[in-house]
Amino acid sequence: MSFRPENDGIDHINAYSKARTKVGRLLTNYARSPFKHKTFGEFESMEGFWFWLASGRQYNRLRKLHGYDANQLGRICLENINYEEVVDDRFRTWIGEATKAKLRQNTDILQMLVETGDLPIVHYYYDYKNPVLTEAKVTFLPQHQWQMEIVMDVRKKTQEWMKRKGIVDISKYKLE
């Protein structure tokens, strides 16, 4: 299936800082969504966590950053590190744990995610400055789809749990 930005929120959710849906913008690593990882402690965003982890867990300033600031400092910290060597099974496990923590500890985001039903969650960039959205150039990022799979798995398990418990709005709950 070919995903297009004009259909974001209709036949898919784009997890991107310039997404057309609020939930898509909140699912990005950029979003300020404070969480506490069970092993590594507190972070303001997945972006900060990602770069902190990728840089060998040595730049603690990344813990307090989100969005563009986390990305820019992270890129500086990774200047001499090969990305392909960093993303191994252990890295993916820790990112998965952090993603689950982010969603469980930010139940407003989790509620919005649950409400997306079974729409595919994908990650792509597009030329959001193009005034004609249907003509915007789209760049898919398949190397990050494993993260979207984690998000969709959390959504499915949460939907099933909510159905069993008779819960309609999880945002009122505090999950760990």
Long-range contacts (C-beta under 8 A, 24 or more apart in sequence): 1-120, 3-120, 3-122, 3-124, 3-138, 3-140, 4-134, 4-138, 5-126, 5-128, 5-133, 5-136, 5-138, 6-133, 6-134, 9-119, 11-119, 11-120, 12-119, 12-120, 12-121, 12-122, 13-116, 13-119, 13-120, 13-121, 13-122, 14-122, 14-123, 14-124, 15-121, 15-122, 15-123, 15-147, 15-148, 15-151, 16-123, 16-124, 16-125, 16-126, 17-67, 18-125, 18-126, 18-128, 22-112, 23-109, 23-112, 23-113, 23-115, 23-116, 26-106, 26-109, 26-112, 27-109, 27-113, 27-121, 27-151, 30-66, 30-67, 30-68, 30-70, 30-71, 31-66, 31-67, 31-109, 32-66, 32-67, 33-66, 33-102, 33-106, 33-109, 34-105, 34-106, 35-98, 35-101, 35-102, 35-105, 35-106, 36-101, 36-105, 37-94, 37-97, 37-98, 37-101, 38-97, 38-101, 39-94, 39-97, 40-94, 40-98, 43-98, 44-70, 45-70, 46-95, 46-98, 46-99, 46-102, 47-71, 47-74, 48-74, 49-95, 49-98, 50-74, 50-95, 51-75, 51-77, 51-78, 53-91, 53-94, 53-95, 54-78, 54-81, 54-83, 54-86, 54-87, 54-91, 55-81, 56-81, 92-146, 95-147, 95-150, 96-150, 99-147, 99-150, 99-151, 99-154, 100-150, 100-154, 103-151, 103-154, 103-158, 104-154, 104-175, 104-176, 105-175, 105-176, 107-170, 107-171, 107-172, 107-173, 107-174, 107-175, 108-171, 110-154, 110-158, 110-170, 110-171, 110-175, 111-169, 111-170, 111-171, 113-151, 113-154, 113-155, 113-158, 114-155, 114-158, 114-159, 114-162, 114-170, 116-155, 118-156, 120-148, 120-152, 121-148, 121-151, 121-152, 121-155, 122-148, 123-147, 123-148
